Amino acid sequence: MEFRHLGRSGLMVSEISYGNWITHGSQVEEDAAFACVRAALDAGITTFDTADVYAGTRAEDVLGRALQGERREGLEIFTKVYWPTGPGRNDRGLSRKHIMESINGSLRRLRTDYVDLYQAHRYDYSTPLEETMEAFADVVHSGKAHYIGVSEWKASQIREAHGLARELRIPLVSNQPQYSMLWRVIETEVVPTSEELGVGQIVWSPMAQGVLSGKYLPGQPPPAGSRATDEKSGAGFIAQWLTDDVLTRVQRLKPLAEQAGLSMAQLAIAWVLQNPNVSSAIVGASRPEQVHDNVKAAGVKLDADLLKAIDEIVEPITERDPSRTESPAQRP
Ligand SMILES: NC(=O)c1ccc[n+]([C@@H]2O[C@H](COP(=O)([O-])OP(=O)(O)OC[C@H]3O[C@@H](n4cnc5c(N)ncnc54)[C@H](OP(=O)(O)O)[C@@H]3O)[C@@H](O)[C@H]2O)c1
């Protein structure tokens, strides 16, 4: 494994992080979840990402149990707050009440006294940013989180929050956006602003939820046991990528991966890591063999000709519009 600083902070994270959205407490049985976490630890992954909302709070509980007995100082545990965790109108958003309540629930389920990074899972237009940042400051100053991050925030929102964080003497060090060969909306605004402020990207769905592994074939049913067959939740999220146009172009990447001596999954993960503003790629897995495959993307350098050849293939199916960095206009 290779390691990078999280933004301009002193915190080191593994280039590849393990994330448990859709899988833990939902798509995969508990023994598979534990086996994936074991495989991640054995491969040198030290950074684990979850959220209060995943699998209706069960994902944090599974991860907390899977990591029990590990040396806490050897791990970076990240979680998030914003999406609904209960039926009440205050069980969501970034109000002081919900942040203070949700951090306690997360720490209880994760079986730890602190998280390394506490992230605002979206921007909350119904709460004054000052209220949110003051609540985050109290979370940090009480020792429940070491660093603060955001997720899917626009460049202007990151800038404003970063200014407040400095006044409040708390470190806002990261943003968590979607980023892959197919989704490059952060490149024109979020990345330059983040570079200037010392904020690093911890990017999600670097494989476009498995699509860039090349296992979904145009005109064919999805492979058994894949996310696209998970009717509980996964299938709904991955559906946007399962068009013939996308799948046909993705297949055209196969010879490039072979020439580079990489699997398709490794090529996709290595691709996001070529961006120096990316601190870590958060990769999901439903079985340990995928973790073994994916971790080999750490430290891989892709040459300029290969990057150009990739661009030529995916350009027509790549989203680059910065206005696609969005948070709900109303609290969910
Ligand atoms: N901040 C946010 O709003 C946000 C949103 C989404 C995700 N995230 C974070 O990002 C993490 C990763 O997201 P993601 O799971 O969508 O990422 P991803 O790495 O793009 O996709 C992971 C999925 O692809 C399949 N896969 C993984 N490795 C494979 C391989 N080597 N060969 C073939 N298939 C493979 C697996 O699904 P199957 O085996 O089931 O097909 C796996 O669950 C999440 O766990 C979460 O921590 C954050």
The ligand as an SDF file (V2000), in Angstrom:
LIG
                    3D

 48 52  0  0  0  0  0  0  0  0999 V2000
  -20.0420   10.6320   -0.0850 N   0  0  0  0  0  0  0  0  0  0  0  0
  -20.9600   10.0520   -0.8150 C   0  0  0  0  0  0  0  0  0  0  0  0
  -22.0040   10.6350   -1.1060 O   0  0  0  0  0  0  0  0  0  0  0  0
  -20.7310    8.6460   -1.2800 C   0  0  0  0  0  0  0  0  0  0  0  0
  -21.6000    8.0550   -2.2230 C   0  0  0  0  0  0  0  0  0  0  0  0
  -21.3170    6.7510   -2.6220 C   0  0  0  0  0  0  0  0  0  0  0  0
  -20.2140    6.0730   -2.1040 C   0  0  0  0  0  0  0  0  0  0  0  0
  -19.4180    6.6700   -1.1660 N   0  0  0  0  0  0  0  0  0  0  0  0
  -18.2470    5.9820   -0.5600 C   0  0  0  0  0  0  0  0  0  0  0  0
  -17.4630    5.3880   -1.5940 O   0  0  0  0  0  0  0  0  0  0  0  0
  -17.3540    4.0010   -1.3460 C   0  0  0  0  0  0  0  0  0  0  0  0
  -17.1970    3.2730   -2.6370 C   0  0  0  0  0  0  0  0  0  0  0  0
  -18.3490    3.4180   -3.4530 O   0  0  0  0  0  0  0  0  0  0  0  0
  -18.7260    2.2740   -4.4470 P   0  0  0  0  0  0  0  0  0  0  0  0
  -18.9320    1.0120   -3.6740 O   0  0  0  0  0  0  0  0  0  0  0  0
  -19.8030    2.7480   -5.3330 O   0  0  0  0  0  0  0  0  0  0  0  0
  -17.3340    2.1920   -5.2710 O   0  0  0  0  0  0  0  0  0  0  0  0
  -16.7660    1.3830   -6.4520 P   0  0  0  0  0  0  0  0  0  0  0  0
  -15.4290    0.9770   -5.9470 O   0  0  0  0  0  0  0  0  0  0  0  0
  -16.8740    2.1890   -7.6870 O   0  0  0  0  0  0  0  0  0  0  0  0
  -17.6880    0.0770   -6.6430 O   0  0  0  0  0  0  0  0  0  0  0  0
  -17.5610   -0.9920   -5.7430 C   0  0  0  0  0  0  0  0  0  0  0  0
  -18.3650   -2.1790   -6.2270 C   0  0  0  0  0  0  0  0  0  0  0  0
  -17.8650   -2.6440   -7.4760 O   0  0  0  0  0  0  0  0  0  0  0  0
  -17.7730   -4.0710   -7.4780 C   0  0  0  0  0  0  0  0  0  0  0  0
  -16.3390   -4.4090   -7.5250 N   0  0  0  0  0  0  0  0  0  0  0  0
  -15.3560   -3.9880   -6.6870 C   0  0  0  0  0  0  0  0  0  0  0  0
  -14.1740   -4.4630   -7.0510 N   0  0  0  0  0  0  0  0  0  0  0  0
  -14.3800   -5.2130   -8.1520 C   0  0  0  0  0  0  0  0  0  0  0  0
  -13.5200   -5.9520   -8.9890 C   0  0  0  0  0  0  0  0  0  0  0  0
  -12.2090   -6.0090   -8.7500 N   0  0  0  0  0  0  0  0  0  0  0  0
  -14.0590   -6.5970  -10.0530 N   0  0  0  0  0  0  0  0  0  0  0  0
  -15.3830   -6.5440  -10.2990 C   0  0  0  0  0  0  0  0  0  0  0  0
  -16.2650   -5.8510   -9.5290 N   0  0  0  0  0  0  0  0  0  0  0  0
  -15.7470   -5.1820   -8.4620 C   0  0  0  0  0  0  0  0  0  0  0  0
  -18.4180   -4.5200   -6.1800 C   0  0  0  0  0  0  0  0  0  0  0  0
  -19.8290   -4.6840   -6.3810 O   0  0  0  0  0  0  0  0  0  0  0  0
  -20.5360   -6.0910   -6.7730 P   0  0  0  0  0  0  0  0  0  0  0  0
  -19.5610   -7.1950   -6.5020 O   0  0  0  0  0  0  0  0  0  0  0  0
  -21.7450   -6.1360   -5.9230 O   0  0  0  0  0  0  0  0  0  0  0  0
  -20.8770   -5.9260   -8.2120 O   0  0  0  0  0  0  0  0  0  0  0  0
  -18.2100   -3.3360   -5.2640 C   0  0  0  0  0  0  0  0  0  0  0  0
  -19.1010   -3.2730   -4.1760 O   0  0  0  0  0  0  0  0  0  0  0  0
  -18.5990    3.6670   -0.5360 C   0  0  0  0  0  0  0  0  0  0  0  0
  -18.4970    2.4830    0.1830 O   0  0  0  0  0  0  0  0  0  0  0  0
  -18.6700    4.8650    0.3720 C   0  0  0  0  0  0  0  0  0  0  0  0
  -17.7410    4.7390    1.4260 O   0  0  0  0  0  0  0  0  0  0  0  0
  -19.6600    7.9420   -0.7660 C   0  0  0  0  0  0  0  0  0  0  0  0
  1  2  1  0
  2  3  2  0
  2  4  1  0
  4  5  1  0
  4 48  2  0
  5  6  2  0
  6  7  1  0
  7  8  2  0
  8  9  1  0
  8 48  1  0
  9 10  1  0
  9 46  1  0
 10 11  1  0
 11 12  1  0
 11 44  1  0
 12 13  1  0
 13 14  1  0
 14 15  2  0
 14 16  1  0
 14 17  1  0
 17 18  1  0
 18 19  2  0
 18 20  1  0
 18 21  1  0
 21 22  1  0
 22 23  1  0
 23 24  1  0
 23 42  1  0
 24 25  1  0
 25 26  1  0
 25 36  1  0
 26 27  1  0
 26 35  1  0
 27 28  2  0
 28 29  1  0
 29 30  1  0
 29 35  2  0
 30 31  1  0
 30 32  2  0
 32 33  1  0
 33 34  2  0
 34 35  1  0
 36 37  1  0
 36 42  1  0
 37 38  1  0
 38 39  2  0
 38 40  1  0
 38 41  1  0
 42 43  1  0
 44 45  1  0
 44 46  1  0
 46 47  1  0
M  CHG  2   8   1  16  -1
M  END
$$$$
